[in-house]
């Protein structure tokens, strides 16, 4: 594994079963771009200067800061793994700062928009009302709500155990109004 390309292939293979297939593909695309930029070199030839030049190349292509950030994170993840595996001693990617991301306000539904949304639901649509309130209260991903089971919901404690992004479970809390809407749905 003395070449960058071999290291990337071994890294991607090591991630099988560790991360979702889509995450491996994400790493694969970004690391392939890095290999194309650097060329067929040995790991010892991947220096801080080359990684810094790669970051400049990405910025010069007028990619969004979020895209550049993602490409840099993939390279960092590769080198962190190489250090952990004992293949290289120094994490040169860590020495190149990530591009700064612009501040983003949190995505949220205004009270007014929520009121309009709920007002447009037919009164007998108890299920969708409960789902919308649960989404708004918890900030969960839709997939987390869709996979929610009854045994994961505690109406009295007003919380649920939600599994998102494949296997990540977390406890989310909801309001009394949402608990009432879920309770009504369960009575139907």
Steps between C-alpha positions, in 0.01 A plus 500: 500500500777740414305696237221744561265308270562172686444677832168639379389156379591340832333780694176457304513124552551552873185709517277218370263412780624795705310775318201505267561412135405856404767634736764272341396627158524857628856434621583319176396788274685761700815295546505412128504873424789542746694215334439653156634834620807361677577238235662157541720567803619319807351583837825663605456748212165624630613805694331789676592715200323261258189488714502878529535524118204262466287720725599804288411305185154424637446863600622620158241276333244723673350214693279592792675518838287203611624289207865593561449423869364154411795417273739609773318291762534190280876550468526560875305181572736302274811630675352452847437137404855464362643625830272267700607204284868590552558553127618859544626674811380852426151619410598758240138569404426626852761772454297665223209696649152431370347781298277720709130440456262794491271521801160348434188574695327185622229371273172538681133537432351823628203488733296670231595242235427214740159647578418528129620146436293351781195708403511353148491141629153349509387464861470123461865470388621414849799295383656773286437760770692284750784445252533869417499600866758232581725619218472862611557427869794265459679610185522134401564384150198361321666156491526506879130567538403242235697227679359590842331211681238514775733350758746785434244766596436601862195727500507555876868602491446683170801352327583246232808301406563576134746317273643717223771469237497123511590414857531818703240504778416804705233607745281787384246692705168644392235736636172421671312599183697242300446236768124566479505473120692169516261374769200586282657321204563189710132491603387474139 
